[in-house]
Amino acid sequence: MTKAEKLEIIAKYGRTEGDTGSPEVQVAVLSKRIKDLTEHLRENKKDHSTRRGLLSMVSQRRKLLKYLNSENHEKYLQLTDELGIRRK
């Protein structure tokens, strides 16, 4: 992910300008990184250290989504729809 892509995601999902700490922004950035790593692992099936990092990111995103769901359910539904994330 380039710096420009990250800034674009922050501008789109941030609550205010320069907001990088809100759960919405963190989930969006993690989703982009997860997507990129998934493509990498399709080509490099034996890259186990990257697979471990990917699983860690998926776990972190799941925790953030769980928190967002408990705090603001409407925002959770909107974010998961926009990013194409499956819900439980």
N, C-alpha and C positions, 0 to 999 in steps of 0.2 A: 504494500500500500504506500503510495507516495504521500508526501506532506500535503499536496494540493487536494488529494482525495479525502484525506482525513479532515482538513479544514472545511471542505464542502459538507461532509457528514455532520460535523459539529455545528455548522451554520444551519443545517436543515433541522436537526433534532434538538438543538440546544434551547433551553428556556429563555436565556438571554444571550447577548453577544459574548462570545468567549467562554460559554458555559461548557466545561468538559467533565464535570463531576456528577451531573445528574444521571440517574439510571438509564434514561432514554438514550442519551449520547453514548454511554458506556456499552449498552447492548448493541447499538447500531455499529459502533467501531468493532466490537468483538465479532459481530456477524460478518462484517467485511473480511476480517482476518481469517475467520473460520472458513469462509467461502474460498479465499485464496489458498489456504493450506490444504483444503480438500482437493482442489485441482492439482496441487503439487504432489499430493500422495497418490493420485490416480496414475501419475507418470512414474513415481518413485515408490514402489510398493514396499521396499525393504528399509525405508527410512523410519526406523522405530523411534528415534529420539523426537522427530517432528510429530509423530503420531501421539506420543505422550504429551507434548505441549498442546496439541489440538484437543485432546481429551480434557486437559486442564482448563482450556478456554471455554469449552462447551459447558463444563461444570460451573465455571464462574458466571457465564451468561444465564444458566438456569437459575442460579441463586439470585441474580439481579432481577430476573423476570418474576421470580417468586415474591421478592420484596415489592416490586412495582405493582403486582397483582393485589397485594394486601393493602397498599397505600392508595392506589388510584386505579381501580378496575377498568374504567373507561379508557384511560391512556394505555393500559396494558393491552386491551383488545385492539385499539387503533395501531399500536406499534407492531404487534405480532402480525396483523393483516398487511401492513406496509412492507415489512421485512420478509414475509412469507415463512414465518416460524410456526411450527405446529404447536398446538396447545393441548394440555391434558384435560 
